[in-house]
Amino acid sequence: MPGRVLTAPTGAPHATLLGLGAYRPRRVVPNAEVVEAIDSSDEWVQQRSGIKERRFASPDETVQMMAVAASRQALEQAGVAAAEIDCVVVATVSHLVQTPAVAALVAHELGSQGAAFDLSAACAGFCHGVALAADMVRGGSARHVLVVGVERLSDITDPTDRGTAFIFADGAGAVVVGPGEADGVGPVVWGSDGARADLIRSREDWRDVLASESPRMPHLVMQGNEVFRWAAFTMAGVASEALERAGLTPDDLDLFVPHQANMRITDAMARAMKLPAHVRIARDVAEQGNTSAASVPLALDRLVRDGDARSGDTALLVAFGAGLAYAAQVVTVP
């Protein structure tokens, strides 16, 4: 007996970014506050990373609170009510409750009863979420999707670890993805290299921590030199492939918005890609630090707020991090 023919949903012909929002914690932490514990200096930190200061969340600035604040800005710019959001995707590695997903709590606080789930792809999580959201809109499983990247990495950073204490920070960024008159989210190039997963990881398993004589929060550790070599050159190729799949060349770009991991990585990628002088490059890491899944939307927001990006600009996004996971796509600034 032949199988039944199922009805498949039909989505919008085009998906685009409709709104952008961001939340930066109130507390500004200059290098002077972190270098003593790692026997370092402001000069050394800036030479190694380009970071001058970062933001650390206060107790009331929870993962949920920051995600909601950024989301409300994105919804307002998009002109979309929370009740119209069919799915909320939250990219994070620092929501410290295993279940429920913080996305469900964010959706409820905003006033959405759509699907909601968390996405764990570390620093690449936001770009993964944008790719999924665009496919949902085009595929018909959602009309409007809210994508949030949010982190409180200060909770899982060891302040005495010379390799990470000066890098990680907190914040949130969000976009609304929905139907548009033309495609504003290009094809994604994504992947992972699990053979190098040890380069960025949690230092301990929770079970080992609980079994120890002095339980403590598992912290992030990173082999910085190896990560630099991998990201600076491998990701330039990934970014170039995303451009090619979108049918563009570097000359067509207005903005380059890489994950804000390290200023030297950003500069190395720009050189490897031979970006033209007119392309404006996000360097939010200097004042914000590395906020993992939040870094790309925060960096894009900074460009917009500083007047270096305008609605309709063409931006190349690329992100990479623990896993080693990566993703890149071209988008149109909302």
C-alpha positions in Angstrom: 0.0 0.0 0.0 1.5 3.3 -1.0 2.4 5.8 1.8 0.3 8.8 2.5 1.3 12.1 1.0 2.0 14.6 3.7 1.3 18.3 3.4 4.5 20.3 3.8 4.4 24.0 5.0 5.3 26.8 2.7 7.3 29.7 4.0 8.2 33.2 2.9 10.3 33.4 -0.2 12.8 35.6 1.5 14.1 36.0 5.1 15.8 39.0 6.6 16.8 40.7 9.8 14.0 43.0 10.9 15.4 44.4 14.2 18.5 44.5 16.3 18.9 45.0 20.1 21.7 44.8 22.7 22.3 45.0 26.4 25.6 45.9 28.0 26.0 45.4 31.8 26.4 48.6 33.8 29.7 47.7 35.4 32.8 48.6 33.4 35.9 46.7 34.4 39.2 48.2 33.2 42.4 46.1 32.8 43.7 47.5 36.1 41.1 45.5 38.0 42.0 42.1 36.5 45.8 42.2 36.0 47.0 41.9 39.5 45.5 38.5 40.1 47.3 37.2 37.0 50.6 39.0 37.6 50.3 41.0 34.4 49.8 44.6 33.2 47.4 46.7 31.1 50.1 47.0 28.4 50.5 43.2 28.2 46.7 42.6 28.0 46.3 45.2 25.2 49.2 43.8 23.2 47.9 40.3 23.5 44.2 41.0 22.9 43.4 44.6 22.2 41.1 44.7 25.2 41.1 47.9 27.3 38.0 47.1 29.4 35.1 44.8 29.6 31.6 44.5 31.1 30.8 42.3 34.1 27.2 41.7 35.1 25.9 42.6 38.5 23.8 40.1 40.5 20.5 41.5 39.1 21.8 41.3 35.5 21.0 37.7 35.0 21.2 35.8 31.7 17.4 36.0 31.5 17.3 39.7 32.4 20.0 40.7 29.8 18.4 38.5 27.1 14.9 40.1 27.7 16.4 43.6 27.6 18.1 43.0 24.3 15.1 41.3 22.8 12.8 44.1 23.7 15.0 46.5 21.7 15.0 44.1 18.7 11.2 43.7 18.8 10.7 47.5 19.0 12.9 48.1 16.0 11.3 45.3 14.0 7.8 46.6 14.8 6.9 43.0 15.8 4.9 42.2 18.9 6.2 39.4 21.2 2.9 37.5 20.6 3.9 37.4 16.9 7.2 35.5 17.7 6.8 31.9 16.7 10.1 30.7 18.1 12.7 32.0 20.5 16.3 30.7 20.1 18.8 31.6 22.8 22.5 30.9 22.2 24.4 30.6 25.5 26.9 28.5 27.4 26.5 30.3 30.7 22.9 29.7 31.7 23.8 27.6 34.8 20.5 25.8 35.2 20.4 22.6 33.2 16.7 22.7 32.6 14.3 24.4 31.7 15.9 26.2 28.8 16.3 29.9 29.5 14.6 30.5 26.1 11.3 29.4 27.5 11.6 31.8 30.4 12.6 34.7 28.0 9.7 33.9 25.8 7.3 33.9 28.7 8.6 37.2 30.1 8.3 38.8 26.7 4.8 37.5 26.1 5.5 34.8 23.4 4.0 31.3 23.5 5.9 30.1 20.5 8.6 27.4 20.5 11.6 28.1 22.6 15.0 26.4 23.0 18.6 27.0 23.9 21.4 26.5 21.5 24.9 25.5 22.7 27.5 26.3 20.1 29.7 28.6 22.2 30.9 31.7 20.4 29.4 30.5 17.1 26.0 30.2 18.7 24.4 33.4 17.5 25.4 32.8 13.8 24.0 29.3 14.1 20.8 30.7 15.4 20.5 33.2 12.6 20.9 30.4 10.1 18.3 28.3 11.7 15.9 31.2 12.0 16.2 32.1 8.3 15.6 28.5 7.3 12.5 28.4 9.6 11.1 31.5 8.0 11.7 30.2 4.4 10.6 26.7 5.3 7.3 27.8 6.9 7.8 26.5 10.4 7.8 30.1 11.7 7.1 33.6 10.4 9.0 35.5 13.0 12.0 34.1 15.0 13.8 35.9 17.9 17.5 34.9 18.1 19.4 35.9 21.2 23.1 35.6 22.1 23.7 36.1 25.8 26.5 35.3 28.3 27.5 35.8 31.9 31.0 34.4 31.4 32.2 36.1 34.5 30.5 33.3 36.4 32.6 30.6 34.8 35.9 32.5 34.4 38.8 31.9 36.9 40.1 35.3 37.8 43.6 33.8 38.5 43.9 32.1 35.1 46.4 34.1 33.1 45.1 32.7 29.8 41.4 33.7 30.2 40.8 36.1 33.1 41.3 39.2 31.0 39.3 37.9 28.0 35.8 36.9 28.9 32.9 39.2 29.7 29.1 39.5 29.8 26.3 40.9 27.7 23.4 40.2 25.3 22.4 40.9 21.7 19.3 39.9 19.8 17.7 40.0 16.3 14.3 39.4 14.9 14.3 37.3 11.7 11.3 37.4 9.5 10.0 37.7 5.9 11.4 40.4 3.7 11.1 41.8 0.2 14.5 40.3 -0.6 16.9 37.9 1.1 18.8 39.6 3.9 20.4 36.4 5.3 22.8 34.7 3.0 23.7 31.0 2.9 25.5 29.8 6.0 28.9 28.1 6.0 29.3 26.2 9.2 31.0 23.2 10.7 33.0 21.9 13.6 36.4 20.4 14.4 35.9 18.1 17.4 39.4 16.8 17.1 40.5 20.1 18.6 37.8 20.4 21.2 40.3 20.5 24.0 41.6 23.9 22.9 38.6 25.6 24.6 36.6 23.7 27.2 35.3 23.6 30.7 38.1 22.6 33.0 36.1 20.1 35.0 33.1 17.8 34.8 30.4 18.7 37.3 30.6 15.2 38.7 34.3 15.7 39.4 33.7 19.0 41.0 31.0 17.7 43.3 33.2 14.8 44.3 36.2 17.0 45.2 37.1 18.1 48.7 36.5 21.8 47.8 33.7 22.1 45.3 33.9 25.1 43.0 32.4 26.4 39.8 33.9 24.7 36.7 35.8 27.3 34.7 36.7 27.8 31.1 40.3 27.1 30.0 41.8 27.9 26.6 45.0 27.1 24.7 45.3 30.7 23.4 48.2 30.3 20.9 46.7 27.3 19.2 43.3 28.9 19.0 44.8 32.0 17.5 46.6 30.0 14.8 43.4 28.1 14.0 41.0 31.0 14.0 43.2 33.6 12.3 43.7 31.6 9.1 41.0 28.9 9.0 38.2 31.4 9.6 39.4 33.7 6.8 38.6 30.8 4.4 35.2 30.2 6.0 34.4 33.9 5.7 35.4 34.0 2.1 33.3 30.9 1.3 30.3 32.6 2.9 30.8 35.6 0.6 31.1 33.3 -2.5 28.0 31.4 -1.6 26.1 34.7 -1.3 27.3 35.7 -4.8 29.4 38.5 -3.5 33.1 39.7 -3.4 34.9 41.6 -0.7 34.3 44.8 -2.7 30.5 44.4 -2.2 30.9 44.5 1.6 30.2 47.5 3.8 31.0 45.8 7.1 33.0 42.9 8.5 31.7 41.7 11.9 33.8 38.9 13.3 33.5 37.2 16.7 35.2 39.6 19.1 37.7 37.1 20.4 40.9 39.1 20.0 41.9 42.2 18.0 44.9 40.4 16.5 42.7 37.6 15.1 40.4 40.2 13.6 43.4 42.0 11.9 44.8 38.7 10.7 41.5 37.7 9.1 41.1 41.0 7.4 44.6 40.8 5.9 44.1 37.2 4.8 40.8 38.1 3.1 42.4 41.3 1.5 39.4 43.4 2.6 39.2 46.7 0.8 39.8 49.9 2.8 36.2 51.0 2.6 35.0 47.9 4.6 34.3 49.0 8.2 35.5 46.4 10.7 33.9 45.8 14.1 36.4 46.2 17.0 34.0 46.1 19.9 36.3 43.8 21.8 38.4 46.8 23.0 35.6 48.0 25.3 33.4 44.9 25.6 35.8 42.0 25.9 34.9 38.5 24.5 31.2 37.8 25.2 31.0 34.5 23.3 27.6 34.0 21.8 26.7 37.7 22.4 29.8 39.2 20.7 28.6 39.4 17.1 25.3 41.1 17.7 26.9 43.4 20.3 29.6 44.3 17.8 27.1 45.0 15.1 25.1 47.2 17.5 28.2 49.2 18.3 28.8 49.9 14.6 25.2 51.1 14.3 25.3 53.3 17.4 28.6 54.8 16.4 27.3 55.7 13.0 29.6 53.3 11.2 26.7 51.1 10.0 23.4 52.0 8.4 20.2 50.2 7.6 20.7 48.3 4.3 24.4 47.9 4.7 25.9 44.5 3.7 27.7 42.8 6.6 29.8 39.6 6.7 29.4 37.8 10.1 31.8 35.1 11.2 32.0 33.4 14.6 34.1 30.6 16.0 34.8 29.0 19.4 34.6 26.0 21.6 33.8 22.8 19.8 35.6 23.9 17.7 32.4 25.3 16.1 32.2 28.0 13.5 29.6 29.7 11.2 29.5 32.6 8.8 26.9 34.3 6.7 26.3 37.6 4.9 23.4 39.7 6.3 21.7 43.0 5.5 21.7 45.4 8.5 18.1 46.0 9.7 
